[in-house]
Amino acid sequence: MKIAVDTSLCIGSGTCALTAPAVFGHDEERAVVIVLDGAPPESQRAAVELAVSSCPSAVIRLLTED
């Protein structure tokens, strides 16, 4: 599982960081998301999928590995 985020469209709601704090955080100004773990373990999948579906600006994507 790999994660991609379009930070240029992030509104900084914090939903992702609350949902999957081991994977997502915020920059120092708390304005945009930062990915703490771009390839988290499978044990984080449910939390990451919830963060993706809960993102109000839909800027987080899970990438398929070929």
C-alpha positions in Angstrom: 0.0 0.0 0.0 1.3 3.4 -1.0 -0.2 6.8 -0.4 -0.3 9.9 -2.6 -1.5 13.3 -1.4 -2.2 16.4 -3.4 -1.1 19.0 -0.7 -2.0 21.9 -3.0 -5.7 21.1 -2.5 -5.6 20.1 1.2 -7.8 22.3 3.4 -6.1 21.1 6.7 -9.2 19.7 8.3 -7.2 17.2 10.3 -9.5 14.3 9.6 -6.7 12.1 8.3 -4.4 12.8 11.2 -7.2 11.9 13.7 -8.2 8.8 11.8 -4.7 7.4 11.1 -2.2 9.3 13.3 0.7 6.8 12.6 0.4 7.7 8.9 -0.7 11.3 8.7 0.2 14.5 10.4 0.2 18.3 9.7 2.8 20.8 8.8 4.0 23.3 11.4 1.3 25.8 10.6 -1.3 22.9 10.7 -2.4 24.1 7.2 -1.8 20.9 5.1 -1.4 17.2 5.6 2.0 15.5 5.7 2.5 11.8 5.2 4.5 10.3 8.0 4.6 6.9 6.4 4.2 6.7 2.7 4.1 3.0 2.6 2.4 1.9 5.8 2.1 -1.7 6.9 -1.1 -3.7 6.1 -2.1 -3.4 9.7 -2.8 0.3 9.0 -5.0 -0.4 5.9 -8.4 0.0 7.6 -7.4 3.4 9.2 -5.8 4.7 5.9 -8.9 3.7 3.9 -11.1 5.5 6.4 -8.9 8.5 6.2 -9.1 8.5 2.4 -12.9 8.2 2.4 -13.3 10.8 5.1 -11.1 13.5 3.6 -13.4 16.5 2.9 -11.2 17.7 0.1 -10.5 14.2 -1.4 -6.8 14.8 -1.7 -5.6 11.4 -0.4 -5.3 8.4 -2.7 -4.1 4.8 -2.2 -1.9 3.7 -5.1 -1.9 0.1 -6.3 1.4 -1.6 -6.4 2.2 -3.3 -9.8 
